[in-house]
Amino acid sequence: MKKKDKLNHFVDYYYKLKTQPQRKPHKVAIIACINKFLKVTFQLLTEQVIQEIATEKIYLRDYHTQPIIDMRHAEEGFQERNDDYNSIIDRNRVGGSD
């Protein structure tokens, strides 16, 4: 892979991975670049598809959630976790949280 003068986010990302203090091997860096490409492509396609649909973006990094503990078979059942999980679920239900 030869570095060119043109700006290319994925090539820049590849070289960033290759020049870190703990350099990534060529195949690992290529797979990381492909993964980044797929994420960006998915995001762009999603934006294109929902462009004319009334939607609300929810960024999970803006909420506080705790890991879910599987208590389906415990006598006391699921316990309240005091996080934003239920409000996120309510916002994603059809018709919102009425």
DSSP file (Angstrom, degrees, kcal/mol; ACC not computed):
  #  RESIDUE AA STRUCTURE BP1 BP2  ACC     N-H-->O    O-->H-N    N-H-->O    O-->H-N    TCO  KAPPA ALPHA  PHI   PSI    X-CA   Y-CA   Z-CA
    1    1 A M              0   0    0      0, 0.0     2,-0.5     0, 0.0     0, 0.0   0.000 360.0 360.0 360.0 119.7    0.0    0.0    0.0
    2    2 A K        -     0   0    0      1,-0.0     2,-0.3     0, 0.0     0, 0.0  -0.823 360.0-123.5-100.9 131.5    1.6    3.2   -1.1
    3    3 A K        -     0   0    0     -2,-0.5     2,-0.2     2,-0.0    -1,-0.0  -0.564  31.5-163.1 -74.8 130.0    0.8    6.5    0.6
    4    4 A K        -     0   0    0     -2,-0.3     4,-0.1     2,-0.2    -1,-0.0  -0.611  29.7-115.6-109.0 170.4   -0.5    9.1   -1.8
    5    5 A D  S    S+     0   0    0     -2,-0.2     2,-0.1     2,-0.1    -1,-0.1   0.710  86.7  95.9 -78.2 -20.7   -0.8   12.9   -1.5
    6    6 A K  S    S-     0   0    0      1,-0.1     2,-0.3     2,-0.0    -2,-0.2  -0.399  86.8-105.2 -71.5 147.3   -4.6   12.8   -1.7
    7    7 A L        +     0   0    0     -2,-0.1     2,-0.3     4,-0.0    -1,-0.1  -0.579  46.2 166.9 -73.2 129.8   -6.6   12.8    1.6
    8    8 A N     >  -     0   0    0     -2,-0.3     4,-2.6    -4,-0.1     5,-0.2  -0.882  26.4-156.7-147.2 110.2   -8.0    9.4    2.4
    9    9 A H  H  > S+     0   0    0     -2,-0.3     4,-2.2     1,-0.2     5,-0.1   0.864  94.5  49.1 -56.6 -40.8   -9.4    8.7    5.8
   10   10 A F  H  > S+     0   0    0      2,-0.2     4,-2.2     1,-0.2    -1,-0.2   0.883 111.3  48.1 -72.0 -38.2   -8.9    5.0    5.6
   11   11 A V  H  > S+     0   0    0      2,-0.2     4,-2.4     1,-0.2     5,-0.2   0.912 112.3  50.4 -66.4 -41.5   -5.3    5.1    4.4
   12   12 A D  H  X S+     0   0    0     -4,-2.6     4,-2.1     1,-0.2    -2,-0.2   0.909 110.1  50.3 -61.1 -41.5   -4.6    7.6    7.2
   13   13 A Y  H  X S+     0   0    0     -4,-2.2     4,-2.2    -5,-0.2    -2,-0.2   0.906 108.9  52.4 -63.0 -41.9   -6.1    5.2    9.7
   14   14 A Y  H  X S+     0   0    0     -4,-2.2     4,-2.1     1,-0.2    -2,-0.2   0.945 111.6  44.9 -58.6 -50.4   -4.0    2.4    8.3
   15   15 A Y  H  X S+     0   0    0     -4,-2.4     4,-1.3     1,-0.2    -1,-0.2   0.826 109.5  56.4 -67.3 -30.4   -0.8    4.3    8.7
   16   16 A K  H  < S+     0   0    0     -4,-2.1     4,-0.5    -5,-0.2     3,-0.3   0.923 109.6  46.1 -63.7 -43.2   -1.9    5.5   12.2
   17   17 A L  H >< S+     0   0    0     -4,-2.2     7,-1.4     1,-0.2     3,-0.6   0.880 112.4  51.0 -65.6 -37.4   -2.3    1.8   13.2
   18   18 A K  H 3< S+     0   0    0     -4,-2.1    -1,-0.2     1,-0.2    -2,-0.2   0.718 113.2  44.5 -73.8 -20.7    1.1    0.9   11.7
   19   19 A T  T 3< S+     0   0    0     -4,-1.3    -1,-0.2    -3,-0.3    -2,-0.2   0.341  82.6 117.8-109.5   7.0    3.0    3.7   13.4
   20   20 A Q  S <  S-     0   0    0     -3,-0.6     3,-0.4    -4,-0.5    -3,-0.0  -0.246  84.3-100.1 -65.5 162.4    1.6    3.4   17.0
   21   21 A P  S    S+     0   0    0      0, 0.0     2,-0.8     0, 0.0    -1,-0.1   0.886 125.6  41.3 -52.8 -39.9    4.0    2.5   19.8
   22   22 A Q  S    S-     0   0    0     -5,-0.0    -2,-0.2     0, 0.0    -3,-0.1  -0.787  99.9-145.2-107.8  87.6    2.8   -1.1   19.5
   23   23 A R        -     0   0    0     -2,-0.8    -5,-0.2    -3,-0.4    -4,-0.1  -0.134   5.8-128.3 -56.3 142.2    2.6   -1.4   15.8
   24   24 A K        -     0   0    0     -7,-1.4    -1,-0.1     1,-0.1    -4,-0.0  -0.731  27.9-109.0 -88.3 139.7   -0.2   -3.6   14.3
   25   25 A P     >  -     0   0    0      0, 0.0     4,-2.5     0, 0.0     5,-0.2  -0.273  35.8-103.2 -61.6 158.2    0.8   -6.3   11.8
   26   26 A H  H  > S+     0   0    0      1,-0.2     4,-2.4     2,-0.2     5,-0.2   0.890 120.1  47.5 -52.0 -49.1   -0.3   -5.6    8.2
   27   27 A K  H  > S+     0   0    0      1,-0.2     4,-2.4     2,-0.2    -1,-0.2   0.889 111.7  50.1 -65.3 -39.3   -3.2   -8.0    8.2
   28   28 A V  H  > S+     0   0    0      2,-0.2     4,-2.2     1,-0.2    -1,-0.2   0.915 112.2  47.7 -64.7 -42.8   -4.6   -6.7   11.5
   29   29 A A  H  X S+     0   0    0     -4,-2.5     4,-2.1     2,-0.2    -2,-0.2   0.899 111.5  50.5 -65.4 -40.8   -4.4   -3.1   10.3
   30   30 A I  H  X S+     0   0    0     -4,-2.4     4,-2.4    -5,-0.2    -2,-0.2   0.926 111.1  48.4 -63.2 -44.7   -6.1   -4.0    7.0
   31   31 A I  H  X S+     0   0    0     -4,-2.4     4,-2.5     1,-0.2    -2,-0.2   0.895 110.6  51.5 -63.5 -39.9   -8.9   -5.8    8.9
   32   32 A A  H  X S+     0   0    0     -4,-2.2     4,-2.3     2,-0.2    -1,-0.2   0.889 110.5  49.1 -63.3 -38.6   -9.3   -2.8   11.2
   33   33 A C  H  X S+     0   0    0     -4,-2.1     4,-2.6     2,-0.2    -2,-0.2   0.904 111.0  49.2 -67.1 -41.1   -9.6   -0.5    8.1
   34   34 A I  H  X S+     0   0    0     -4,-2.4     4,-2.6     2,-0.2    -2,-0.2   0.913 110.7  51.0 -64.0 -41.7  -12.2   -2.7    6.5
   35   35 A N  H  X S+     0   0    0     -4,-2.5     4,-2.2     2,-0.2    -2,-0.2   0.921 111.3  47.4 -61.1 -44.5  -14.1   -2.8    9.8
   36   36 A K  H  X S+     0   0    0     -4,-2.3     4,-2.5     2,-0.2    -2,-0.2   0.909 111.1  52.2 -63.0 -42.1  -14.0    1.1    9.9
   37   37 A F  H  X S+     0   0    0     -4,-2.6     4,-2.8     1,-0.2    -2,-0.2   0.918 109.5  49.1 -59.5 -44.8  -15.1    1.2    6.2
   38   38 A L  H  X S+     0   0    0     -4,-2.6     4,-2.6     2,-0.2    -1,-0.2   0.898 111.1  49.5 -63.8 -40.7  -18.1   -1.0    6.9
   39   39 A K  H  X S+     0   0    0     -4,-2.2     4,-2.3     2,-0.2    -1,-0.2   0.926 113.5  45.6 -63.4 -44.6  -19.2    1.0    9.9
   40   40 A V  H  X S+     0   0    0     -4,-2.5     4,-2.6     2,-0.2    -2,-0.2   0.921 113.7  49.6 -64.9 -43.9  -18.9    4.3    7.9
   41   41 A T  H  X S+     0   0    0     -4,-2.8     4,-2.7     1,-0.2     5,-0.2   0.923 111.1  49.1 -61.1 -45.5  -20.7    2.8    4.9
   42   42 A F  H  X S+     0   0    0     -4,-2.6     4,-2.6     1,-0.2    -1,-0.2   0.912 111.6  49.7 -60.3 -43.4  -23.5    1.4    7.2
   43   43 A Q  H  X S+     0   0    0     -4,-2.3     4,-2.4     2,-0.2    -2,-0.2   0.921 112.3  47.1 -62.6 -44.5  -23.9    4.8    8.8
   44   44 A L  H  X S+     0   0    0     -4,-2.6     4,-2.1     2,-0.2    -2,-0.2   0.909 113.6  47.8 -65.2 -42.2  -24.1    6.6    5.5
   45   45 A L  H  X S+     0   0    0     -4,-2.7     4,-2.5     2,-0.2    -2,-0.2   0.905 111.2  51.2 -65.2 -40.7  -26.6    4.2    4.1
   46   46 A T  H  X S+     0   0    0     -4,-2.6     4,-2.4    -5,-0.2    -2,-0.2   0.929 109.6  49.9 -61.4 -45.6  -28.7    4.4    7.2
   47   47 A E  H  < S+     0   0    0     -4,-2.4     4,-0.4     1,-0.2    -1,-0.2   0.897 111.8  49.1 -59.4 -40.5  -28.7    8.2    7.0
   48   48 A Q  H >< S+     0   0    0     -4,-2.1     3,-0.7     1,-0.2     4,-0.3   0.907 112.1  47.8 -66.0 -42.3  -29.8    8.0    3.3
   49   49 A V  H 3< S+     0   0    0     -4,-2.5     3,-0.5     1,-0.2    -2,-0.2   0.902 117.6  39.5 -67.6 -42.3  -32.6    5.5    4.0
   50   50 A I  T >< S+     0   0    0     -4,-2.4     3,-1.6     1,-0.2    -1,-0.2   0.344  83.2 109.5 -91.3   8.2  -34.1    7.4    6.9
   51   51 A Q  T <  S+     0   0    0     -3,-0.7    -1,-0.2    -4,-0.4    -2,-0.1   0.850  87.2  33.1 -53.8 -40.5  -33.6   10.8    5.3
   52   52 A E  T 3  S+     0   0    0     -3,-0.5     2,-0.4    -4,-0.3    -1,-0.3   0.266 102.2  92.4-103.5  11.9  -37.3   11.4    4.7
   53   53 A I  S <  S-     0   0    0     -3,-1.6     2,-0.7    -4,-0.0    -3,-0.0  -0.878  84.4-113.7-106.6 136.7  -38.6    9.6    7.8
   54   54 A A        +     0   0    0     -2,-0.4     2,-0.3     2,-0.0    -2,-0.1  -0.575  56.0 157.6 -69.3 111.6  -39.3   11.4   11.0
   55   55 A T        -     0   0    0     -2,-0.7     2,-0.4    -5,-0.1    -5,-0.0  -0.851  37.2-140.6-132.4 166.7  -36.7    9.9   13.4
   56   56 A E        -     0   0    0     -2,-0.3     2,-0.4     2,-0.0    -2,-0.0  -0.997  20.2-134.8-129.9 127.2  -34.9   10.8   16.5
   57   57 A K        -     0   0    0     -2,-0.4     2,-0.5     2,-0.0    -2,-0.0  -0.654  17.3-164.9 -82.5 134.7  -31.2    9.9   17.0
   58   58 A I        -     0   0    0     -2,-0.4     2,-0.7     3,-0.0     3,-0.1  -0.981   4.5-158.7-120.9 119.6  -30.3    8.4   20.3
   59   59 A Y    >   -     0   0    0     -2,-0.5     3,-2.2     1,-0.1     4,-0.2  -0.874   5.6-156.4-100.3 112.7  -26.7    8.3   21.3
   60   60 A L  G >  S+     0   0    0     -2,-0.7     3,-1.8     1,-0.3    -1,-0.1   0.764  89.8  69.1 -61.8 -25.2  -26.1    5.6   23.9
   61   61 A R  G 3  S+     0   0    0      1,-0.3    -1,-0.3    -3,-0.1    -2,-0.0   0.699  92.2  61.6 -66.7 -16.0  -22.9    7.4   25.1
   62   62 A D  G <  S+     0   0    0     -3,-2.2     2,-0.3     2,-0.0    -1,-0.3   0.457 100.1  67.9 -85.9  -1.1  -25.3   10.2   26.4
   63   63 A Y  S <  S-     0   0    0     -3,-1.8     2,-0.6    -4,-0.2    22,-0.0  -0.810  78.0-126.2-120.1 157.9  -27.0    7.7   28.8
   64   64 A H        +     0   0    0     -2,-0.3    20,-3.5     2,-0.0     2,-0.4  -0.915  36.4 166.3-104.1 117.8  -25.9    5.8   31.9
   65   65 A T        -     0   0    0     -2,-0.6     3,-0.0    18,-0.2    17,-0.0  -0.972  21.7-150.3-130.1 149.1  -26.5    2.0   31.7
   66   66 A Q        -     0   0    0     -2,-0.4    17,-0.1     1,-0.1    15,-0.1  -0.793  39.7 -83.2-110.4 157.3  -25.3   -0.8   33.8
   67   67 A P        -     0   0    0      0, 0.0     2,-0.4     0, 0.0    -1,-0.1  -0.285  47.1-114.7 -58.8 143.7  -24.6   -4.4   32.6
   68   68 A I        -     0   0    0     -3,-0.0     2,-0.6     2,-0.0    -3,-0.0  -0.672  24.5-150.0 -81.5 131.2  -27.7   -6.6   32.6
   69   69 A I        -     0   0    0     -2,-0.4     2,-0.8    10,-0.1    10,-0.2  -0.912  18.2-125.2-104.3 123.9  -27.6   -9.4   35.1
   70   70 A D        +     0   0    0     -2,-0.6     3,-0.1     1,-0.2     7,-0.0  -0.557  47.1 153.0 -72.7 106.7  -29.5  -12.5   34.0
   71   71 A M    >   +     0   0    0     -2,-0.8     3,-1.1     1,-0.1     6,-0.2  -0.024  25.4 123.6-122.9  27.9  -31.9  -13.2   36.9
   72   72 A R  T 3  S+     0   0    0      1,-0.3    -1,-0.1     5,-0.1     6,-0.1   0.835  83.5  36.9 -58.8 -32.8  -34.7  -14.9   34.9
   73   73 A H  T 3  S+     0   0    0     -3,-0.1    -1,-0.3     4,-0.1     2,-0.2   0.343  93.3 107.4-105.2   6.6  -34.4  -18.0   37.1
   74   74 A A  S X  S-     0   0    0     -3,-1.1     3,-0.8     1,-0.1     4,-0.1  -0.574  75.0-124.6 -83.0 149.3  -33.7  -16.3   40.4
   75   75 A E  T 3  S+     0   0    0      1,-0.2    -1,-0.1    -2,-0.2    -4,-0.0   0.890 111.6  47.1 -59.5 -41.4  -36.5  -16.2   43.0
   76   76 A E  T 3  S-     0   0    0      1,-0.2    -1,-0.2    -3,-0.0    -4,-0.1   0.614  99.6-154.2 -79.7 -10.6  -36.4  -12.4   43.3
   77   77 A G    <   -     0   0    0     -3,-0.8    -1,-0.2    -6,-0.2     2,-0.2  -0.221  49.3  -9.3  70.4-162.8  -36.4  -11.9   39.5
   78   78 A F        -     0   0    0     -6,-0.1     2,-0.3    -4,-0.1    -8,-0.1  -0.451  69.4-145.4 -71.4 139.4  -34.9   -8.9   37.8
   79   79 A Q        -     0   0    0    -10,-0.2     2,-0.2    -2,-0.2   -10,-0.1  -0.765  26.4 -97.2-103.8 150.3  -34.0   -6.0   40.1
   80   80 A E        -     0   0    0     -2,-0.3    -1,-0.0     1,-0.1     0, 0.0  -0.477  31.7-162.7 -64.3 133.2  -34.2   -2.3   39.3
   81   81 A R        -     0   0    0     -2,-0.2    -1,-0.1     2,-0.1     3,-0.1   0.507  25.4-130.2-100.1  -6.9  -30.7   -1.1   38.1
   82   82 A N        +     0   0    0      1,-0.2     2,-0.2   -16,-0.0    -2,-0.1   0.942  68.3 110.7  54.4  52.0  -31.2    2.7   38.6
   83   83 A D  S    S-     0   0    0    -17,-0.1     3,-0.3   -18,-0.0     4,-0.2  -0.720  84.0 -91.4-137.1-169.2  -29.9    3.5   35.1
   84   84 A D  S  > S+     0   0    0    -20,-3.5     4,-2.0    -2,-0.2     5,-0.2   0.309  87.4 107.5 -92.6   8.6  -31.4    4.9   31.8
   85   85 A Y  H  > S+     0   0    0    -21,-0.3     4,-2.3     1,-0.2    -1,-0.2   0.919  79.5  46.7 -54.8 -51.1  -32.2    1.5   30.3
   86   86 A N  H  > S+     0   0    0     -3,-0.3     4,-2.6     1,-0.2    -1,-0.2   0.868 111.0  51.7 -63.9 -36.8  -36.0    1.7   30.6
   87   87 A S  H  > S+     0   0    0     -4,-0.2     4,-1.8     2,-0.2    -1,-0.2   0.870 109.7  50.2 -68.6 -34.2  -36.1    5.2   29.3
   88   88 A I  H  X S+     0   0    0     -4,-2.0     4,-1.1     2,-0.2    -2,-0.2   0.930 112.3  47.0 -66.3 -44.9  -34.1    4.2   26.2
   89   89 A I  H >X S+     0   0    0     -4,-2.3     3,-0.7     1,-0.2     4,-0.7   0.923 110.8  52.2 -62.5 -44.6  -36.5    1.2   25.6
   90   90 A D  H >< S+     0   0    0     -4,-2.6     3,-0.7     1,-0.2    -1,-0.2   0.874 107.0  52.9 -60.4 -38.1  -39.6    3.5   26.1
   91   91 A R  H 3< S+     0   0    0     -4,-1.8    -1,-0.2     1,-0.2    -2,-0.2   0.757 108.5  51.3 -69.2 -23.2  -38.2    6.0   23.5
   92   92 A N  H << S+     0   0    0     -4,-1.1    -1,-0.2    -3,-0.7    -2,-0.2   0.520  86.3 104.1 -93.1  -6.2  -37.8    3.2   20.9
   93   93 A R  S X< S-     0   0    0     -3,-0.7     3,-2.3    -4,-0.7     2,-0.2  -0.441  88.9 -92.6 -72.9 149.9  -41.3    1.7   21.3
   94   94 A V  T 3  S+     0   0    0      1,-0.3    -1,-0.1    -2,-0.1    -2,-0.1  -0.453 116.1  18.3 -61.7 127.3  -43.7    2.5   18.5
   95   95 A G  T 3  S-     0   0    0     -2,-0.2    -1,-0.3    -4,-0.1    -3,-0.1   0.405 114.0-108.6  89.7  -2.1  -45.6    5.7   19.5
   96   96 A G    <   -     0   0    0     -3,-2.3     2,-1.0    -5,-0.1    -5,-0.1  -0.268  60.3 -37.2  78.0-165.6  -43.0    6.7   22.1
   97   97 A S              0   0    0      1,-0.2    -1,-0.1    -6,-0.1    -6,-0.1  -0.772 360.0 360.0-101.6  90.8  -43.5    6.6   25.9
   98   98 A D              0   0    0     -2,-1.0    -1,-0.2    -8,-0.1    -2,-0.1   0.418 360.0 360.0 -93.0 360.0  -47.1    7.6   26.5
